[in-house]
Amino acid sequence: MKLDEARKMIPEFTCKKGCHDCCGPVPFSKEEWSRVPDKRKATSLTCPYVGEKGCDIYEERPLMCRLFGAVEDLKCPHGCAPLFFLNWRNAQEILRQVMG
């Protein structure tokens, strides 16, 4: 499965403005990492791409970031949610197809 196809399978929703409660160091696939222009390394449990206005790489954020809040078992603590949730089995399959 191609990365762009996988992204389309994840239901979208709008996060609470200014929130970065779910942001931490997460894995990138090789393709995801190749699309990030500014390579930063995590030096703490905070994502290195959290900026003053939110995610500095929002359009290229990894699948794991996209799944948080969109999967039944990874719901947003602030109640932000898509119209429907993926179940964990579907989320794992998306990750497996892209991450290898």
Long-range contacts (C-beta under 8 A, 24 or more apart in sequence): 1-94, 1-97, 1-98, 3-29, 3-31, 3-32, 3-35, 3-63, 3-98, 6-63, 6-94, 6-97, 6-98, 7-63, 7-66, 9-86, 9-90, 9-94, 10-63, 10-66, 10-67, 10-70, 10-86, 10-94, 11-70, 11-82, 11-83, 11-84, 11-85, 11-86, 12-70, 12-82, 13-69, 13-70, 13-76, 13-80, 13-81, 13-82, 13-83, 14-80, 15-54, 15-69, 15-76, 15-80, 16-76, 16-78, 16-80, 17-54, 18-54, 19-54, 19-78, 19-80, 20-47, 20-50, 20-54, 20-55, 21-77, 21-78, 22-65, 22-68, 22-69, 22-76, 23-47, 23-49, 23-50, 23-55, 23-65, 26-62, 26-64, 26-65, 27-62, 27-64, 27-99, 28-62, 29-62, 29-63, 29-98, 29-99, 29-100, 31-98, 32-60, 32-62, 32-63, 32-98, 35-60, 36-60, 63-94, 63-95, 63-98, 63-99, 64-95, 67-91, 67-94, 67-95
